[in-house]
């Protein structure tokens, strides 16, 4: 099970999430979010994560143990231009852009394999996507994620049969196993559900969340 810890704001939290087993780290560039980071901070986090992943991979390879897969670093954006998002990805050393706003289809298309769309409702007319990855979050009027509200798992399950789905919205260490069992997503995404306060991750919650996500039979 792929686990994305989103809204990471410090090097310490990023490395802790990697140590706990997260495969994706989300860095928020939406100015109105309490989890927003600067480009400078994002760059420092990216360098630290890459170095830690490289060191661990080398050690495990030498011992013929399981090699840790590369960490995917995701920039989270709301209603930005493709040019701006591409520039941030390159400047900060990030892998993917998560488009969490009301972006037009041409913006999504321009991002190509470097971008994926986040949606907050489903009417059986899903947005265009170029890499078959979608994030499904809870709907909250005027908000772009990070609300802590649960998503519609029934709709999410339908989407998961058609796309690689990252399920978000109100997930916690207590409910993530049930969410995975019902939705069968490609991965799960959490921000507020593993925090001590907005932008500050709680180590025990992160560990508990990842353990619960990875124990579901069939993953």
PLY file of the C-alpha trace (Angstrom):
ply
format ascii 1.0
element vertex 219
property float x
property float y
property float z
element edge 218
property int vertex1
property int vertex2
end_header
0.00 0.00 0.00
1.36 3.37 -1.03
1.21 5.94 1.78
1.50 9.69 1.19
2.06 11.92 4.20
1.02 15.39 3.11
1.57 18.84 4.54
5.08 18.13 5.77
6.79 21.37 6.80
10.17 20.42 8.31
13.16 18.26 7.54
12.72 16.45 10.85
9.13 15.48 10.08
10.00 14.46 6.53
12.76 12.12 7.66
10.55 10.71 10.40
7.85 9.90 7.82
10.40 8.22 5.57
11.72 6.17 8.49
8.17 5.11 9.32
7.65 3.78 5.79
5.94 6.53 3.81
6.51 6.26 0.07
5.32 9.74 -0.84
5.86 13.08 0.90
3.62 16.05 0.11
4.87 19.65 0.33
2.16 22.31 0.20
2.65 25.52 -1.80
-0.86 26.92 -1.32
-0.35 30.27 0.46
-3.63 30.04 2.41
-2.75 26.66 3.91
-1.31 26.46 7.44
1.02 23.82 5.99
2.44 26.03 3.24
6.22 25.93 2.78
8.60 28.20 0.90
10.63 27.03 -2.06
13.75 27.24 0.06
12.29 24.99 2.76
11.00 22.53 0.16
14.44 22.35 -1.46
16.09 21.61 1.88
13.55 18.91 2.68
14.04 17.34 -0.75
17.83 17.21 -0.37
17.57 15.67 3.11
15.07 13.04 1.96
17.12 12.12 -1.12
20.28 11.77 0.95
18.58 9.65 3.60
16.94 7.38 1.01
20.24 6.95 -0.84
22.12 6.07 2.34
19.54 3.52 3.44
19.36 1.95 -0.02
23.13 1.53 -0.13
23.26 -0.08 3.30
20.45 -2.50 2.58
21.83 -3.40 -0.82
25.22 -4.22 0.75
23.57 -6.55 3.24
21.42 -8.20 0.53
18.34 -7.04 2.39
15.24 -5.42 0.91
16.10 -2.18 -0.90
13.95 0.79 0.03
12.25 2.21 -3.08
12.86 5.86 -3.94
10.69 8.39 -2.13
8.31 10.38 -4.34
8.20 14.07 -3.47
4.96 15.80 -4.39
4.34 19.54 -4.60
0.74 20.49 -3.80
-0.64 23.48 -5.75
-3.95 25.31 -6.05
-4.88 27.11 -9.26
-1.34 27.80 -10.42
-0.07 27.88 -14.00
1.70 24.89 -15.49
4.77 27.06 -15.98
4.91 28.01 -12.30
4.43 24.42 -11.14
7.09 23.06 -13.49
9.50 25.73 -12.28
8.93 24.79 -8.65
9.38 21.08 -9.38
12.72 21.76 -11.05
13.96 24.33 -8.53
13.05 22.25 -5.48
13.89 18.81 -6.85
10.36 17.42 -6.64
8.88 14.58 -8.68
5.19 15.36 -9.14
2.70 18.20 -8.88
-0.68 17.61 -7.24
-3.25 19.96 -8.76
-5.69 20.56 -5.92
-7.63 23.54 -7.25
-10.02 24.15 -10.12
-7.41 23.82 -12.85
-8.53 23.70 -16.46
-7.97 20.59 -18.56
-5.24 22.28 -20.59
-3.21 22.91 -17.43
-3.47 19.25 -16.47
-2.52 18.21 -20.00
0.48 20.55 -20.07
1.82 19.00 -16.85
1.83 15.59 -18.55
3.35 12.81 -16.47
4.58 15.34 -13.89
1.10 16.23 -12.65
-2.04 14.60 -11.30
-5.44 16.01 -10.39
-7.15 16.07 -7.01
-10.94 15.98 -7.08
-13.46 16.42 -4.28
-16.65 15.02 -5.78
-17.69 12.53 -8.42
-20.55 12.73 -10.90
-19.19 9.96 -13.12
-17.50 12.61 -15.28
-13.91 12.54 -14.16
-11.32 15.11 -15.22
-8.75 14.55 -17.91
-5.57 12.92 -16.64
-2.37 11.95 -18.39
-0.86 9.49 -15.93
-3.98 7.66 -14.67
-3.41 8.87 -11.11
-6.15 10.76 -9.27
-6.49 11.93 -5.69
-10.00 11.80 -4.24
-10.64 14.06 -1.26
-13.61 15.17 0.82
-15.80 17.95 -0.52
-15.92 21.11 1.57
-17.22 24.33 0.02
-14.45 26.83 -0.64
-11.69 24.59 0.67
-8.97 22.67 -1.16
-8.16 19.73 1.09
-6.75 19.36 4.58
-10.19 19.63 6.16
-10.11 16.39 8.13
-13.54 15.49 6.77
-14.12 11.96 5.38
-14.49 11.47 1.64
-17.32 9.55 0.01
-15.85 6.05 0.10
-18.56 4.60 -2.14
-17.73 7.04 -4.94
-14.04 6.51 -4.30
-14.43 2.74 -4.74
-15.98 3.31 -8.17
-13.13 5.60 -9.21
-10.54 3.11 -7.91
-11.70 0.55 -10.48
-10.79 2.99 -13.27
-7.74 4.89 -12.07
-4.79 4.63 -9.75
-6.47 6.31 -6.83
-4.96 8.11 -3.87
-7.68 8.21 -1.23
-7.66 11.25 1.06
-10.11 12.95 3.38
-10.40 12.39 7.11
-8.18 9.32 7.23
-6.69 8.40 10.62
-4.81 5.46 12.13
-8.21 4.26 13.40
-10.12 4.21 10.10
-7.55 3.76 7.33
-7.74 -0.04 7.34
-11.51 0.05 6.84
-11.14 2.67 4.10
-8.63 0.54 2.21
-10.74 -2.59 2.55
-13.79 -0.81 1.10
-12.20 1.41 -1.55
-9.22 -0.74 -2.66
-7.15 2.32 -3.66
-3.64 2.47 -5.09
-2.64 4.54 -2.09
-3.81 6.63 0.84
-3.08 10.25 1.67
-3.13 11.85 5.12
-2.33 15.26 6.58
-4.39 16.35 9.60
-5.03 12.76 10.69
-1.41 12.34 11.80
-0.75 15.78 13.25
-0.18 17.22 16.69
-1.15 20.61 15.22
-1.46 21.94 11.65
1.86 21.30 9.90
3.39 19.43 12.85
3.37 15.64 12.49
2.90 13.29 15.43
5.39 10.44 15.29
3.16 7.86 16.96
0.22 8.73 14.73
2.37 8.50 11.61
3.71 5.11 12.61
0.25 3.88 13.58
-1.26 5.10 10.32
1.34 3.41 8.13
1.15 0.14 10.07
-2.64 0.11 9.82
-2.52 0.87 6.09
0.00 -1.86 5.36
-1.69 -4.62 7.33
-4.78 -4.86 5.13
-4.96 -8.29 3.54
-4.28 -8.22 -0.19
-1.80 -5.34 -0.08
0 1
1 2
2 3
3 4
4 5
5 6
6 7
7 8
8 9
9 10
10 11
11 12
12 13
13 14
14 15
15 16
16 17
17 18
18 19
19 20
20 21
21 22
22 23
23 24
24 25
25 26
26 27
27 28
28 29
29 30
30 31
31 32
32 33
33 34
34 35
35 36
36 37
37 38
38 39
39 40
40 41
41 42
42 43
43 44
44 45
45 46
46 47
47 48
48 49
49 50
50 51
51 52
52 53
53 54
54 55
55 56
56 57
57 58
58 59
59 60
60 61
61 62
62 63
63 64
64 65
65 66
66 67
67 68
68 69
69 70
70 71
71 72
72 73
73 74
74 75
75 76
76 77
77 78
78 79
79 80
80 81
81 82
82 83
83 84
84 85
85 86
86 87
87 88
88 89
89 90
90 91
91 92
92 93
93 94
94 95
95 96
96 97
97 98
98 99
99 100
100 101
101 102
102 103
103 104
104 105
105 106
106 107
107 108
108 109
109 110
110 111
111 112
112 113
113 114
114 115
115 116
116 117
117 118
118 119
119 120
120 121
121 122
122 123
123 124
124 125
125 126
126 127
127 128
128 129
129 130
130 131
131 132
132 133
133 134
134 135
135 136
136 137
137 138
138 139
139 140
140 141
141 142
142 143
143 144
144 145
145 146
146 147
147 148
148 149
149 150
150 151
151 152
152 153
153 154
154 155
155 156
156 157
157 158
158 159
159 160
160 161
161 162
162 163
163 164
164 165
165 166
166 167
167 168
168 169
169 170
170 171
171 172
172 173
173 174
174 175
175 176
176 177
177 178
178 179
179 180
180 181
181 182
182 183
183 184
184 185
185 186
186 187
187 188
188 189
189 190
190 191
191 192
192 193
193 194
194 195
195 196
196 197
197 198
198 199
199 200
200 201
201 202
202 203
203 204
204 205
205 206
206 207
207 208
208 209
209 210
210 211
211 212
212 213
213 214
214 215
215 216
216 217
217 218
